[in-house]
Amino acid sequence: MKIVGIIILIVCFLITLALGAQNQVMVDFDFLIAKGQFQLSTLLGVTFGIGFAIGWLICGSMYLKARFTRNRLTKKVAKQEKELEQLRSAETAKE
């Protein structure tokens, strides 16, 4: 399944490169502190790359948070199961 995702990503990247090579129009880009003139394909590529990186950072942090929470809860459940087993064995020993 990972291979299919990687292949799709590579195909999308190659299509983007092919379309970008045909798009050599210069555009003015006015950002917060300056103004620049860039090729449209370069501007779109950089914007896409930054958005992709930000998305990966957000999803990655959420994934790590969920993974740490799951590990913590798994340890807690194991501890509670051990206590429950000890209580059950103590209860049967009383009878």
N, C-alpha and C positions, 0 to 999 in steps of 0.2 A: 504494500500500500504506500509506503514511503517513496518507493521508486516512481510510482505513477505521479505522485505530487511533485517530485523533483523534475520529472520529465515535463509536466505541465508548466512549471515555473520557468524552465529553460526555454520552452517553446514561446511562452509569453515574452520573455526577455528578447529572444531573437526577432520576434515580430515587432517589438518596440524599437529595436535597433534598425530594422529595415524601414519602418515608417519614419523614424528620426532622420535617417540618412536622406530621405526625400524632402524633409522639412528644414530648409536652411534659411528661413525667414528670420530677420533680425527684429527683435521686439524690445521696447523700453520696459524695464521692470523697476518700479519705484517701491523700495522696501523702507523700513522705518528710518534709517539714518542716512541712506544714500540712494542714488539712482544709477542704474546701469543698463547697458545695452547687451543683450545676450541672444544667442541663437535659440529659437523656439524649442528645438529638440533638446538642447542642453538644459534649458530651464525646466522643461517637463521631466527630463530624466533625473535631475537633481531633486526636484520637488517630490517625485515618486519615490526616490531612494530615501529621502528624509522621512517621508510618511511611513514607508515600509519599516524603517528602523525604529521609529517611535511606536508603531503598532507592535513590533516584536518585543520591545522593552516593556510595554504595558502588559501584554499577554504573558510574557515571561515572568514578570513580577507576580501577577495573579496566580500563575501556575505554581510558582515556588511557595507562595503563601498557602495555597490549598494543599500542597504536598507536605509542608511542615505541619499544618494543622492535622492532616490525616495521620502522620507519623505519631504526633503527640496523642491523638485520640486512640490510636491502636495500642500504644503503650499503656494508656489509662485503662482500656478495656482488658488488656492482659493482666494488669495488676488487680482489677476488680474480680476477674474470673478466678485468679489465684486465691484472693481473700474469700470468695464464695465457696470455693472447694475446701478451704481450711475450715470454714464455718460448718459446712455439711459434714466433714469428717469428724469434727468436734461434737456435733450433735448426735451422730450415730454412735460415737464412743460413749456418750452419756447414757444411751438406752441400753 
